[in-house]
Each structure stands twice: as C-alpha cells, then as structure tokens.
Amino acid sequence: MTKTLEMVFRNNEGKETVISLADPRDDLTRAEVDVVMQDIIAKNIFLTKSGDLMQIVDARIRTRESVSLV
C-alpha cells in the first residue's frame, strides 16, 4: 500500500492546485500540515500556470493498494 499526502490550494484565478508528497509520516498531524501550507502561500514557493497559490482548500492522505494478478 502506498500513501500520498495531497495538499490542495486555490490560486488567484480560483483554480485548484494539488501538491502531492509521497510516503508521509504515519503520525503527521493536521496542525503540522497547516503550518507548511501557510508557509507555501506566504513565501510564494510555487507558481502555477494560473497564478500564485492564495488559499488552503484541503489536505488529505490518499492510500492506494495494488494487488498483482500474475
């Protein structure tokens, strides 16, 4: 099973942008993710095609499991 942290932002054109990080810690808290997401916005770390990231929309951990059939 693989886990991915997905941080969802809204940019200045109102479009959503997802930043994904593989293998987040099992004990990762919402507060820790909020601090990082706020820093990303405040320091303008990423630029999207549609402009600067302006707002936090969501953060989630997505799990995916693969089962080999062969």
Buried (B, 14 or more C-beta within 10 A) or exposed (E): EEBBBBBBBBBEEEEBBEBEBEEBEEEBEEEEBEEBBEEBBEEEEEEBEBEBBEEBEEBEBEEEEEEEEE
